[in-house]
Structure formats: structure tokens, C-alpha cells
Amino acid sequence: MPTVIARHDVKDMEHWLASRKRAELFGPLGITHVRTFVDPLNPTQVAVEMDVPDMDTLLIAMQSKAFEDAMAHDGVLRETLVLLVEV
């Protein structure tokens, strides 16, 4: 099971940290060990580290309206999203 880091910018770090949307979306996909990170010098830059059982399923889910709505709710600037996959 690969570990994945999703790095992106957000509009409001406190709102992003408090959101339950990640758990709502990642849980049904079997994603575990989700950890959040914030750049201490620029708190609008954040990341999520997670264990992903099926990358194809995650990539397909990320194109769904549910993910789009969750990212909008969380203030994620989608154009800044970068996925890094453990090799």
C-alpha cells in the first residue's frame, strides 16, 4: 500500500484543519493513517500524508463532484494540488 502526499494551498488553514470532509471522503476509499501538515512559514501551504490501498480508485474519485465540492468547501486551491507517491 503506497503512502501518498497531497500538497496544496488553501485559503484558510484553520478552516482546512477543522474540516471533516477528508475523513468523509477518504474513509470509504479505505485510505488510512491520514496526517496533516502546515508550512510554519506560510500557513496557506499544507499537505496530507495517507496510505492509499488503490491509487486508481483515488484518482477516479478525485475527479468526482463530491471531491470537487469537498475541496471547494475546504478552501483548497485545486490548481496548486500536487500528488507525490511513495516508490
Secondary structure in CASP SS format (residue, H / E / C, confidence):
PFRMAT SS
TARGET T0000
AUTHOR 0000-0000-0000
METHOD secondary structure of the structure
MODEL  1
M C 1.00
P C 1.00
T E 1.00
V E 1.00
I E 1.00
A E 1.00
R E 1.00
H E 1.00
D E 1.00
V E 1.00
K C 1.00
D C 1.00
M H 1.00
E H 1.00
H H 1.00
W H 1.00
L H 1.00
A H 1.00
S C 1.00
R C 1.00
K H 1.00
R H 1.00
A H 1.00
E H 1.00
L H 1.00
F H 1.00
G H 1.00
P H 1.00
L H 1.00
G C 1.00
I C 1.00
T E 1.00
H E 1.00
V E 1.00
R E 1.00
T E 1.00
F E 1.00
V E 1.00
D C 1.00
P C 1.00
L C 1.00
N C 1.00
P C 1.00
T C 1.00
Q E 1.00
V E 1.00
A E 1.00
V E 1.00
E E 1.00
M E 1.00
D E 1.00
V C 1.00
P C 1.00
D C 1.00
M H 1.00
D H 1.00
T H 1.00
L H 1.00
L H 1.00
I H 1.00
A H 1.00
M C 1.00
Q C 1.00
S C 1.00
K H 1.00
A H 1.00
F H 1.00
E H 1.00
D H 1.00
A H 1.00
M H 1.00
A H 1.00
H H 1.00
D H 1.00
G C 1.00
V E 1.00
L E 1.00
R E 1.00
E E 1.00
T E 1.00
L E 1.00
V E 1.00
L E 1.00
L E 1.00
V E 1.00
E C 1.00
V C 1.00
END
